[in-house]
Amino acid sequence: MRKLLVLALVAACGSAGCADRTPQGAAEADGPVPVRTAPFQPGPVRRVTIVSGQLVARSEWDLAFKVPGVIASVKVREGDRVRRGEILAELELEEIAAMARQAREGLAKAARDRARARALREANSLPAAQADDAETAASIAEDAVALADDRVKHATLHAPADGFVDRRAAEPGEVVAPGRPVVHLSSSALQVRSQMAAREALRLSPGAAVAVTVDDLPELRLAGRVTAIARAAGRGTGTVQVDVALSGQELPSALRSGLTAKLEIEQVVAVAGAVPVGALLQADDGAASVFTVAQEKAHRVPVQIAFLQDGVAALSRVPAGLQTVVVEGQARLADGCSVRELR
């Protein structure tokens, strides 16, 4: 901001003001100073902040089998696109299926024993303890069948959502333990993750609209919304992580995780108003002045700068009743000069 103010002030200090000329008659002979004015724009003011980010998948998974076994097949390669529920890999079923059959046979025997025990107990021919043992054995056999069925179910690895295969970490024939990653999958839903300066992140709230552009696809402009703002700033950096979702629209197939993006965050800032940067004079640490015109006279008035953007200065403090500011000819002005407004 200071650089822009310096440029504006260089022009303003190029020549002596009309009130400084001598003798007074010479100033009058020159006639009123021609100036051009621009309207003062009352606040609030629209502000656009641009920050950098990176496209990342909204979700990522290291997918593994829940049960041990030998891999029978891996049906995907790196870069493949998969749909929710699609089979990614399978274990050999011979051993697992044999265990399931054994569990079912055990359940059948336990069920027969329980039925006999109940009949004998009703006839008072079996002690209660033995009848209870038969009931417990049948219950344990039922749990064994449920566990065996679960092992069969989890011998097939399915995609939890639509996405892309980033890494294939195992091959057919390998013996894998439960939890060892076989496929790394990232969701097809993308988001932009940005490490923002705290002063920018604090102006945001979840749900805020954000325009997104991708550096390598400059013709593409996407709509996004803030989905998450970190509760703590990064240690050592002081930046705050902000996530912006791109869901709710058909994303181009050219988009890839890892691409650099820009976030255009538009906000309405409650300030007094705005004037062109060229109207500012004698700025120092946010304090400046402008010329306004009243009754064909130039009047210098103090203002306070909130921020600069796209050639406009947003002002946090202005005098009451300010309507126009001088944007051309102010280099020749001093307080009280006679002026002639150009149309």
Short mmCIF file of the C-alpha atoms (twelve columns), coordinates in Angstrom:
data_MODEL
# 
_entry.id   MODEL 
# 
loop_
_atom_site.group_PDB 
_atom_site.id 
_atom_site.type_symbol 
_atom_site.label_atom_id 
_atom_site.label_alt_id 
_atom_site.label_comp_id 
_atom_site.label_asym_id 
_atom_site.label_seq_id 
_atom_site.Cartn_x 
_atom_site.Cartn_y 
_atom_site.Cartn_z 
_atom_site.pdbx_PDB_model_num 
ATOM 1   C CA . MET A 1   0.000   0.000   0.000   1 
ATOM 2   C CA . ARG A 2   2.845   2.401   0.885   1 
ATOM 3   C CA . LYS A 3   4.291   2.058   -2.659  1 
ATOM 4   C CA . LEU A 4   1.005   3.112   -4.246  1 
ATOM 5   C CA . LEU A 5   0.708   6.055   -1.885  1 
ATOM 6   C CA . VAL A 6   4.195   7.239   -2.739  1 
ATOM 7   C CA . LEU A 7   3.367   7.180   -6.466  1 
ATOM 8   C CA . ALA A 8   0.225   9.196   -5.850  1 
ATOM 9   C CA . LEU A 9   2.116   11.773  -3.796  1 
ATOM 10  C CA . VAL A 10  4.880   12.265  -6.348  1 
ATOM 11  C CA . ALA A 11  2.331   13.644  -8.806  1 
ATOM 12  C CA . ALA A 12  0.764   15.786  -6.107  1 
ATOM 13  C CA . CYS A 13  4.051   17.511  -5.247  1 
ATOM 14  C CA . GLY A 14  5.143   18.375  -8.783  1 
ATOM 15  C CA . SER A 15  4.458   22.147  -8.648  1 
ATOM 16  C CA . ALA A 16  3.623   24.926  -6.221  1 
ATOM 17  C CA . GLY A 17  -0.012  25.377  -5.114  1 
ATOM 18  C CA . CYS A 18  -1.982  28.368  -6.368  1 
ATOM 19  C CA . ALA A 19  -2.212  29.955  -2.927  1 
ATOM 20  C CA . ASP A 20  1.604   30.082  -2.714  1 
ATOM 21  C CA . ARG A 21  2.029   32.302  -5.795  1 
ATOM 22  C CA . THR A 22  3.041   35.992  -5.445  1 
ATOM 23  C CA . PRO A 23  1.918   38.610  -5.950  1 
ATOM 24  C CA . GLN A 24  -1.761  37.806  -5.326  1 
ATOM 25  C CA . GLY A 25  -2.730  39.512  -8.561  1 
ATOM 26  C CA . ALA A 26  -0.647  37.031  -10.556 1 
ATOM 27  C CA . ALA A 27  -2.647  34.139  -9.159  1 
ATOM 28  C CA . GLU A 28  -5.893  35.846  -10.074 1 
ATOM 29  C CA . ALA A 29  -4.593  36.590  -13.567 1 
ATOM 30  C CA . ASP A 30  -4.063  32.891  -14.122 1 
ATOM 31  C CA . GLY A 31  -7.735  32.336  -13.349 1 
ATOM 32  C CA . PRO A 32  -9.275  29.375  -11.524 1 
ATOM 33  C CA . VAL A 33  -7.318  26.124  -11.606 1 
ATOM 34  C CA . PRO A 34  -8.998  23.569  -13.884 1 
ATOM 35  C CA . VAL A 35  -9.696  20.342  -12.022 1 
ATOM 36  C CA . ARG A 36  -11.595 17.164  -12.598 1 
ATOM 37  C CA . THR A 37  -13.517 15.508  -9.785  1 
ATOM 38  C CA . ALA A 38  -14.860 12.041  -9.089  1 
ATOM 39  C CA . PRO A 39  -17.703 11.127  -6.757  1 
ATOM 40  C CA . PHE A 40  -17.016 9.816   -3.292  1 
ATOM 41  C CA . GLN A 41  -18.422 6.281   -3.036  1 
ATOM 42  C CA . PRO A 42  -20.049 5.697   0.359   1 
ATOM 43  C CA . GLY A 43  -19.368 2.399   2.127   1 
ATOM 44  C CA . PRO A 44  -19.531 -0.477  2.630   1 
ATOM 45  C CA . VAL A 45  -16.911 -1.439  0.035   1 
ATOM 46  C CA . ARG A 46  -16.426 -4.701  -1.885  1 
ATOM 47  C CA . ARG A 47  -12.984 -6.190  -1.297  1 
ATOM 48  C CA . VAL A 48  -11.416 -9.068  -3.231  1 
ATOM 49  C CA . THR A 49  -8.492  -10.938 -1.704  1 
ATOM 50  C CA . ILE A 50  -6.475  -13.426 -3.779  1 
ATOM 51  C CA . VAL A 51  -4.575  -16.228 -2.050  1 
ATOM 52  C CA . SER A 52  -2.810  -19.329 -3.316  1 
ATOM 53  C CA . GLY A 53  -3.800  -22.925 -2.635  1 
ATOM 54  C CA . GLN A 54  -3.454  -26.446 -3.956  1 
ATOM 55  C CA . LEU A 55  -5.987  -28.897 -5.326  1 
ATOM 56  C CA . VAL A 56  -6.251  -31.963 -3.100  1 
ATOM 57  C CA . ALA A 57  -8.659  -34.876 -2.841  1 
ATOM 58  C CA . ARG A 58  -11.409 -34.381 -0.277  1 
ATOM 59  C CA . SER A 59  -10.833 -37.910 1.025   1 
ATOM 60  C CA . GLU A 60  -8.020  -40.466 0.776   1 
ATOM 61  C CA . TRP A 61  -7.871  -44.106 1.844   1 
ATOM 62  C CA . ASP A 62  -5.176  -46.714 2.388   1 
ATOM 63  C CA . LEU A 63  -7.380  -49.739 1.668   1 
ATOM 64  C CA . ALA A 64  -6.498  -53.077 3.243   1 
ATOM 65  C CA . PHE A 65  -8.075  -56.463 3.907   1 
ATOM 66  C CA . LYS A 66  -9.577  -57.000 7.329   1 
ATOM 67  C CA . VAL A 67  -8.488  -60.651 7.338   1 
ATOM 68  C CA . PRO A 68  -5.164  -62.356 6.516   1 
ATOM 69  C CA . GLY A 69  -4.687  -64.349 3.349   1 
ATOM 70  C CA . VAL A 70  -3.052  -64.762 -0.042  1 
ATOM 71  C CA . ILE A 71  -3.950  -62.169 -2.691  1 
ATOM 72  C CA . ALA A 72  -5.725  -63.833 -5.602  1 
ATOM 73  C CA . SER A 73  -6.072  -60.722 -7.791  1 
ATOM 74  C CA . VAL A 74  -5.651  -56.953 -7.874  1 
ATOM 75  C CA . LYS A 75  -8.028  -55.612 -10.499 1 
ATOM 76  C CA . VAL A 76  -6.864  -51.981 -10.772 1 
ATOM 77  C CA . ARG A 77  -3.766  -50.098 -11.841 1 
ATOM 78  C CA . GLU A 78  -2.404  -46.712 -10.820 1 
ATOM 79  C CA . GLY A 79  -4.398  -43.936 -12.473 1 
ATOM 80  C CA . ASP A 80  -7.557  -46.032 -12.926 1 
ATOM 81  C CA . ARG A 81  -10.865 -44.373 -12.156 1 
ATOM 82  C CA . VAL A 82  -13.171 -46.503 -10.005 1 
ATOM 83  C CA . ARG A 83  -16.780 -46.299 -8.887  1 
ATOM 84  C CA . ARG A 84  -18.198 -46.796 -5.428  1 
ATOM 85  C CA . GLY A 85  -18.591 -50.518 -4.675  1 
ATOM 86  C CA . GLU A 86  -16.267 -51.651 -7.474  1 
ATOM 87  C CA . ILE A 87  -14.069 -54.668 -6.646  1 
ATOM 88  C CA . LEU A 88  -10.421 -53.649 -6.261  1 
ATOM 89  C CA . ALA A 89  -8.769  -56.869 -5.036  1 
ATOM 90  C CA . GLU A 90  -9.613  -60.373 -3.782  1 
ATOM 91  C CA . LEU A 91  -8.060  -62.981 -1.508  1 
ATOM 92  C CA . GLU A 92  -7.866  -66.690 -2.308  1 
ATOM 93  C CA . LEU A 93  -11.008 -68.274 -0.841  1 
ATOM 94  C CA . GLU A 94  -10.076 -71.958 -0.445  1 
ATOM 95  C CA . GLU A 95  -8.847  -71.739 3.129   1 
ATOM 96  C CA . ILE A 96  -11.392 -69.119 4.134   1 
ATOM 97  C CA . ALA A 97  -14.265 -71.102 2.588   1 
ATOM 98  C CA . ALA A 98  -13.083 -74.305 4.341   1 
ATOM 99  C CA . MET A 99  -13.157 -72.509 7.674   1 
ATOM 100 C CA . ALA A 100 -16.683 -71.304 6.913   1 
ATOM 101 C CA . ARG A 101 -17.838 -74.861 6.127   1 
ATOM 102 C CA . GLN A 102 -16.252 -76.142 9.314   1 
ATOM 103 C CA . ALA A 103 -18.058 -73.481 11.323  1 
ATOM 104 C CA . ARG A 104 -21.417 -74.394 9.782   1 
ATOM 105 C CA . GLU A 105 -20.897 -78.102 10.481  1 
ATOM 106 C CA . GLY A 106 -20.011 -77.254 14.063  1 
ATOM 107 C CA . LEU A 107 -23.197 -75.217 14.343  1 
ATOM 108 C CA . ALA A 108 -25.296 -78.082 12.973  1 
ATOM 109 C CA . LYS A 109 -23.873 -80.462 15.614  1 
ATOM 110 C CA . ALA A 110 -24.347 -77.922 18.393  1 
ATOM 111 C CA . ALA A 111 -27.939 -77.348 17.307  1 
ATOM 112 C CA . ARG A 112 -28.648 -81.103 17.444  1 
ATOM 113 C CA . ASP A 113 -27.067 -81.390 20.879  1 
ATOM 114 C CA . ARG A 114 -29.128 -78.458 22.118  1 
ATOM 115 C CA . ALA A 115 -32.356 -79.964 20.802  1 
ATOM 116 C CA . ARG A 116 -31.647 -83.308 22.577  1 
ATOM 117 C CA . ALA A 117 -30.674 -81.502 25.754  1 
ATOM 118 C CA . ARG A 118 -33.913 -79.520 25.766  1 
ATOM 119 C CA . ALA A 119 -35.977 -82.693 25.277  1 
ATOM 120 C CA . LEU A 120 -34.184 -84.553 28.047  1 
ATOM 121 C CA . ARG A 121 -34.449 -81.592 30.375  1 
ATOM 122 C CA . GLU A 122 -38.186 -81.421 29.868  1 
ATOM 123 C CA . ALA A 123 -38.369 -85.088 30.821  1 
ATOM 124 C CA . ASN A 124 -36.235 -84.399 33.894  1 
ATOM 125 C CA . SER A 125 -33.659 -86.858 32.531  1 
ATOM 126 C CA . LEU A 126 -30.770 -84.335 32.231  1 
ATOM 127 C CA . PRO A 127 -29.237 -82.121 34.884  1 
ATOM 128 C CA . ALA A 128 -29.804 -78.402 34.383  1 
ATOM 129 C CA . ALA A 129 -26.062 -77.729 34.164  1 
ATOM 130 C CA . GLN A 130 -25.649 -80.030 31.158  1 
ATOM 131 C CA . ALA A 131 -28.654 -78.450 29.410  1 
ATOM 132 C CA . ASP A 132 -27.128 -75.013 29.984  1 
ATOM 133 C CA . ASP A 133 -23.812 -76.210 28.561  1 
ATOM 134 C CA . ALA A 134 -25.601 -77.341 25.371  1 
ATOM 135 C CA . GLU A 135 -27.249 -73.918 25.030  1 
ATOM 136 C CA . THR A 136 -23.859 -72.186 25.468  1 
ATOM 137 C CA . ALA A 137 -22.156 -74.460 22.924  1 
ATOM 138 C CA . ALA A 138 -24.842 -73.696 20.342  1 
ATOM 139 C CA . SER A 139 -24.492 -69.970 20.958  1 
ATOM 140 C CA . ILE A 140 -20.698 -70.196 20.505  1 
ATOM 141 C CA . ALA A 141 -21.184 -72.142 17.254  1 
ATOM 142 C CA . GLU A 142 -23.540 -69.456 15.935  1 
ATOM 143 C CA . ASP A 143 -20.889 -66.791 16.662  1 
ATOM 144 C CA . ALA A 144 -18.275 -68.905 14.878  1 
ATOM 145 C CA . VAL A 145 -20.466 -69.030 11.751  1 
ATOM 146 C CA . ALA A 146 -20.995 -65.255 11.863  1 
ATOM 147 C CA . LEU A 147 -17.231 -64.749 12.159  1 
ATOM 148 C CA . ALA A 148 -16.546 -67.131 9.250   1 
ATOM 149 C CA . ASP A 149 -19.113 -65.347 7.071   1 
ATOM 150 C CA . ASP A 150 -17.468 -62.038 7.941   1 
ATOM 151 C CA . ARG A 151 -14.090 -63.396 6.843   1 
ATOM 152 C CA . VAL A 152 -15.580 -64.446 3.484   1 
ATOM 153 C CA . LYS A 153 -17.205 -61.040 3.080   1 
ATOM 154 C CA . HIS A 154 -13.967 -59.184 3.794   1 
ATOM 155 C CA . ALA A 155 -11.913 -61.326 1.435   1 
ATOM 156 C CA . THR A 156 -13.019 -58.899 -1.285  1 
ATOM 157 C CA . LEU A 157 -11.853 -55.268 -1.264  1 
ATOM 158 C CA . HIS A 158 -14.382 -52.709 -2.537  1 
ATOM 159 C CA . ALA A 159 -14.020 -49.001 -3.398  1 
ATOM 160 C CA . PRO A 160 -15.656 -46.906 -0.627  1 
ATOM 161 C CA . ALA A 161 -16.427 -44.037 -3.035  1 
ATOM 162 C CA . ASP A 162 -15.847 -42.788 -6.573  1 
ATOM 163 C CA . GLY A 163 -12.200 -41.975 -7.031  1 
ATOM 164 C CA . PHE A 164 -8.797  -42.663 -8.561  1 
ATOM 165 C CA . VAL A 165 -6.158  -45.260 -7.780  1 
ATOM 166 C CA . ASP A 166 -3.016  -43.421 -6.683  1 
ATOM 167 C CA . ARG A 167 -0.909  -46.420 -5.714  1 
ATOM 168 C CA . ARG A 168 -1.052  -50.207 -6.021  1 
ATOM 169 C CA . ALA A 169 0.871   -51.513 -3.017  1 
ATOM 170 C CA . ALA A 170 0.544   -55.316 -3.350  1 
ATOM 171 C CA . GLU A 171 0.503   -57.973 -6.054  1 
ATOM 172 C CA . PRO A 172 -1.215  -61.364 -6.558  1 
ATOM 173 C CA . GLY A 173 0.456   -64.199 -4.682  1 
ATOM 174 C CA . GLU A 174 1.564   -62.058 -1.753  1 
ATOM 175 C CA . VAL A 175 0.547   -63.023 1.766   1 
ATOM 176 C CA . VAL A 176 -0.938  -60.012 3.493   1 
ATOM 177 C CA . ALA A 177 -1.697  -59.393 7.132   1 
ATOM 178 C CA . PRO A 178 -4.825  -57.561 8.227   1 
ATOM 179 C CA . GLY A 179 -4.426  -53.821 7.781   1 
ATOM 180 C CA . ARG A 180 -1.543  -53.922 5.300   1 
ATOM 181 C CA . PRO A 181 -2.364  -51.377 2.506   1 
ATOM 182 C CA . VAL A 182 -3.129  -52.932 -0.860  1 
ATOM 183 C CA . VAL A 183 -4.490  -49.924 -2.775  1 
ATOM 184 C CA . HIS A 184 -4.296  -46.182 -2.067  1 
ATOM 185 C CA . LEU A 185 -7.417  -44.412 -3.316  1 
ATOM 186 C CA . SER A 186 -8.281  -40.716 -3.485  1 
ATOM 187 C CA . SER A 187 -11.808 -39.452 -4.015  1 
ATOM 188 C CA . SER A 188 -12.790 -37.814 -7.296  1 
ATOM 189 C CA . ALA A 189 -14.267 -34.933 -5.294  1 
ATOM 190 C CA . LEU A 190 -11.618 -32.203 -5.108  1 
ATOM 191 C CA . GLN A 191 -11.069 -29.263 -2.826  1 
ATOM 192 C CA . VAL A 192 -8.564  -26.421 -2.574  1 
ATOM 193 C CA . ARG A 193 -6.421  -26.299 0.557   1 
ATOM 194 C CA . SER A 194 -4.803  -22.977 1.360   1 
ATOM 195 C CA . GLN A 195 -2.465  -21.848 4.111   1 
ATOM 196 C CA . MET A 196 -3.724  -18.302 4.664   1 
ATOM 197 C CA . ALA A 197 -2.365  -15.452 6.706   1 
ATOM 198 C CA . ALA A 198 -4.358  -15.254 9.918   1 
ATOM 199 C CA . ARG A 199 -5.745  -11.791 9.064   1 
ATOM 200 C CA . GLU A 200 -7.313  -13.240 5.884   1 
ATOM 201 C CA . ALA A 201 -8.624  -16.429 7.479   1 
ATOM 202 C CA . LEU A 202 -10.247 -14.518 10.327  1 
ATOM 203 C CA . ARG A 203 -12.428 -12.676 7.814   1 
ATOM 204 C CA . LEU A 204 -13.908 -15.963 6.563   1 
ATOM 205 C CA . SER A 205 -16.686 -18.178 7.849   1 
ATOM 206 C CA . PRO A 206 -17.818 -21.674 6.749   1 
ATOM 207 C CA . GLY A 207 -20.104 -21.487 3.740   1 
ATOM 208 C CA . ALA A 208 -18.524 -18.332 2.315   1 
ATOM 209 C CA . ALA A 209 -18.487 -18.266 -1.514  1 
ATOM 210 C CA . VAL A 210 -15.073 -18.339 -3.212  1 
ATOM 211 C CA . ALA A 211 -14.115 -18.136 -6.894  1 
ATOM 212 C CA . VAL A 212 -11.377 -20.586 -7.895  1 
ATOM 213 C CA . THR A 213 -8.945  -20.440 -10.811 1 
ATOM 214 C CA . VAL A 214 -6.259  -23.000 -11.694 1 
ATOM 215 C CA . ASP A 215 -2.839  -21.737 -12.768 1 
ATOM 216 C CA . ASP A 216 -2.399  -24.368 -15.503 1 
ATOM 217 C CA . LEU A 217 -5.974  -23.900 -16.802 1 
ATOM 218 C CA . PRO A 218 -6.378  -20.096 -16.825 1 
ATOM 219 C CA . GLU A 219 -9.582  -20.209 -18.871 1 
ATOM 220 C CA . LEU A 220 -11.298 -22.259 -16.160 1 
ATOM 221 C CA . ARG A 221 -13.226 -20.511 -13.382 1 
ATOM 222 C CA . LEU A 222 -14.921 -22.591 -10.698 1 
ATOM 223 C CA . ALA A 223 -17.254 -21.828 -7.817  1 
ATOM 224 C CA . GLY A 224 -16.378 -23.053 -4.341  1 
ATOM 225 C CA . ARG A 225 -17.430 -22.719 -0.725  1 
ATOM 226 C CA . VAL A 226 -15.400 -22.657 2.470   1 
ATOM 227 C CA . THR A 227 -15.947 -25.964 4.272   1 
ATOM 228 C CA . ALA A 228 -13.365 -25.872 7.065   1 
ATOM 229 C CA . ILE A 229 -11.192 -23.334 8.861   1 
ATOM 230 C CA . ALA A 230 -8.504  -24.651 11.203  1 
ATOM 231 C CA . ARG A 231 -8.958  -23.807 14.868  1 
ATOM 232 C CA . ALA A 232 -5.236  -23.232 15.368  1 
ATOM 233 C CA . ALA A 233 -2.530  -21.475 13.376  1 
ATOM 234 C CA . GLY A 234 0.480   -23.459 12.178  1 
ATOM 235 C CA . ARG A 235 3.443   -23.499 14.497  1 
ATOM 236 C CA . GLY A 236 6.286   -21.383 13.192  1 
ATOM 237 C CA . THR A 237 4.280   -20.079 10.210  1 
ATOM 238 C CA . GLY A 238 1.278   -18.434 11.827  1 
ATOM 239 C CA . THR A 239 -0.852  -19.444 8.845   1 
ATOM 240 C CA . VAL A 240 -4.329  -20.954 9.102   1 
ATOM 241 C CA . GLN A 241 -5.459  -23.900 6.940   1 
ATOM 242 C CA . VAL A 242 -8.655  -23.246 4.989   1 
ATOM 243 C CA . ASP A 243 -10.432 -25.845 2.826   1 
ATOM 244 C CA . VAL A 244 -12.676 -24.843 -0.078  1 
ATOM 245 C CA . ALA A 245 -14.899 -27.535 -1.640  1 
ATOM 246 C CA . LEU A 246 -15.611 -27.715 -5.385  1 
ATOM 247 C CA . SER A 247 -18.496 -30.157 -5.075  1 
ATOM 248 C CA . GLY A 248 -21.910 -29.585 -6.606  1 
ATOM 249 C CA . GLN A 249 -20.589 -29.166 -10.145 1 
ATOM 250 C CA . GLU A 250 -19.187 -31.337 -12.911 1 
ATOM 251 C CA . LEU A 251 -15.436 -30.860 -12.708 1 
ATOM 252 C CA . PRO A 252 -13.309 -31.030 -15.863 1 
ATOM 253 C CA . SER A 253 -11.409 -34.282 -16.271 1 
ATOM 254 C CA . ALA A 254 -8.183  -32.285 -16.692 1 
ATOM 255 C CA . LEU A 255 -8.172  -31.324 -13.019 1 
ATOM 256 C CA . ARG A 256 -5.625  -33.186 -10.960 1 
ATOM 257 C CA . SER A 257 -4.729  -33.285 -7.315  1 
ATOM 258 C CA . GLY A 258 -1.565  -31.257 -6.702  1 
ATOM 259 C CA . LEU A 259 -2.279  -28.435 -9.179  1 
ATOM 260 C CA . THR A 260 -1.832  -24.883 -7.929  1 
ATOM 261 C CA . ALA A 261 -4.975  -22.776 -7.646  1 
ATOM 262 C CA . LYS A 262 -5.947  -19.224 -6.730  1 
ATOM 263 C CA . LEU A 263 -8.805  -18.327 -4.413  1 
ATOM 264 C CA . GLU A 264 -10.631 -15.046 -5.006  1 
ATOM 265 C CA . ILE A 265 -12.409 -14.190 -1.784  1 
ATOM 266 C CA . GLU A 266 -14.969 -11.430 -2.097  1 
ATOM 267 C CA . GLN A 267 -16.079 -9.653  1.059   1 
ATOM 268 C CA . VAL A 268 -18.112 -6.600  1.937   1 
ATOM 269 C CA . VAL A 269 -16.105 -4.404  4.311   1 
ATOM 270 C CA . ALA A 270 -17.836 -1.884  6.550   1 
ATOM 271 C CA . VAL A 271 -15.819 1.289   5.822   1 
ATOM 272 C CA . ALA A 272 -16.833 4.905   5.353   1 
ATOM 273 C CA . GLY A 273 -16.361 4.793   1.575   1 
ATOM 274 C CA . ALA A 274 -13.830 4.821   -1.262  1 
ATOM 275 C CA . VAL A 275 -12.043 7.249   -3.597  1 
ATOM 276 C CA . PRO A 276 -9.572  6.795   -6.491  1 
ATOM 277 C CA . VAL A 277 -5.997  6.318   -5.288  1 
ATOM 278 C CA . GLY A 278 -4.940  9.306   -7.428  1 
ATOM 279 C CA . ALA A 279 -6.936  11.621  -5.176  1 
ATOM 280 C CA . LEU A 280 -4.737  10.934  -2.124  1 
ATOM 281 C CA . LEU A 281 -2.166  13.472  -0.880  1 
ATOM 282 C CA . GLN A 282 0.456   13.446  1.857   1 
ATOM 283 C CA . ALA A 283 -0.139  9.934   3.144   1 
ATOM 284 C CA . ASP A 284 1.667   8.826   6.290   1 
ATOM 285 C CA . ASP A 285 0.928   5.525   8.037   1 
ATOM 286 C CA . GLY A 286 -2.633  5.422   6.720   1 
ATOM 287 C CA . ALA A 287 -3.414  9.113   7.303   1 
ATOM 288 C CA . ALA A 288 -3.808  11.204  4.133   1 
ATOM 289 C CA . SER A 289 -5.767  14.093  2.690   1 
ATOM 290 C CA . VAL A 290 -7.826  14.865  -0.402  1 
ATOM 291 C CA . PHE A 291 -9.151  17.998  -2.064  1 
ATOM 292 C CA . THR A 292 -12.854 18.547  -2.411  1 
ATOM 293 C CA . VAL A 293 -14.654 21.411  -4.143  1 
ATOM 294 C CA . ALA A 294 -17.307 23.628  -2.590  1 
ATOM 295 C CA . GLN A 295 -18.524 26.963  -3.977  1 
ATOM 296 C CA . GLU A 296 -15.778 26.913  -6.641  1 
ATOM 297 C CA . LYS A 297 -13.068 26.687  -3.989  1 
ATOM 298 C CA . ALA A 298 -10.668 23.816  -3.220  1 
ATOM 299 C CA . HIS A 299 -10.727 22.526  0.342   1 
ATOM 300 C CA . ARG A 300 -8.173  20.128  1.748   1 
ATOM 301 C CA . VAL A 301 -9.681  17.542  4.128   1 
ATOM 302 C CA . PRO A 302 -8.075  14.706  6.137   1 
ATOM 303 C CA . VAL A 303 -8.984  11.053  5.564   1 
ATOM 304 C CA . GLN A 304 -7.868  7.691   6.985   1 
ATOM 305 C CA . ILE A 305 -6.978  4.837   4.612   1 
ATOM 306 C CA . ALA A 306 -8.281  1.335   5.411   1 
ATOM 307 C CA . PHE A 307 -6.807  -0.504  2.388   1 
ATOM 308 C CA . LEU A 308 -5.955  -0.126  -1.311  1 
ATOM 309 C CA . GLN A 309 -7.331  -2.304  -4.101  1 
ATOM 310 C CA . ASP A 310 -7.413  -2.031  -7.904  1 
ATOM 311 C CA . GLY A 311 -6.700  1.713   -7.960  1 
ATOM 312 C CA . VAL A 312 -9.242  2.483   -5.245  1 
ATOM 313 C CA . ALA A 313 -8.564  3.592   -1.673  1 
ATOM 314 C CA . ALA A 314 -11.065 2.425   0.937   1 
ATOM 315 C CA . LEU A 315 -11.356 5.012   3.708   1 
ATOM 316 C CA . SER A 316 -12.173 4.263   7.312   1 
ATOM 317 C CA . ARG A 317 -12.604 7.961   8.242   1 
ATOM 318 C CA . VAL A 318 -13.823 10.895  6.154   1 
ATOM 319 C CA . PRO A 319 -15.295 14.323  6.967   1 
ATOM 320 C CA . ALA A 320 -19.075 14.594  7.103   1 
ATOM 321 C CA . GLY A 321 -20.715 15.619  3.859   1 
ATOM 322 C CA . LEU A 322 -17.874 14.607  1.526   1 
ATOM 323 C CA . GLN A 323 -19.376 14.136  -1.960  1 
ATOM 324 C CA . THR A 324 -16.561 14.606  -4.511  1 
ATOM 325 C CA . VAL A 325 -12.755 14.536  -4.581  1 
ATOM 326 C CA . VAL A 326 -10.297 16.108  -7.028  1 
ATOM 327 C CA . VAL A 327 -8.571  13.495  -9.196  1 
ATOM 328 C CA . GLU A 328 -6.920  15.767  -11.814 1 
ATOM 329 C CA . GLY A 329 -5.243  19.122  -11.212 1 
ATOM 330 C CA . GLN A 330 -4.672  18.647  -7.500  1 
ATOM 331 C CA . ALA A 331 -0.910  19.098  -7.975  1 
ATOM 332 C CA . ARG A 332 -1.568  22.853  -8.509  1 
ATOM 333 C CA . LEU A 333 -3.921  23.261  -5.583  1 
ATOM 334 C CA . ALA A 334 -3.681  24.572  -2.066  1 
ATOM 335 C CA . ASP A 335 -6.433  25.088  0.445   1 
ATOM 336 C CA . GLY A 336 -8.768  27.888  -0.665  1 
ATOM 337 C CA . CYS A 337 -7.794  27.966  -4.371  1 
ATOM 338 C CA . SER A 338 -10.369 29.045  -6.907  1 
ATOM 339 C CA . VAL A 339 -11.129 26.151  -9.209  1 
ATOM 340 C CA . ARG A 340 -13.049 25.411  -12.381 1 
ATOM 341 C CA . GLU A 341 -14.456 21.920  -12.697 1 
ATOM 342 C CA . LEU A 342 -13.920 20.198  -16.031 1 
ATOM 343 C CA . ARG A 343 -16.772 18.147  -17.420 1 
# 
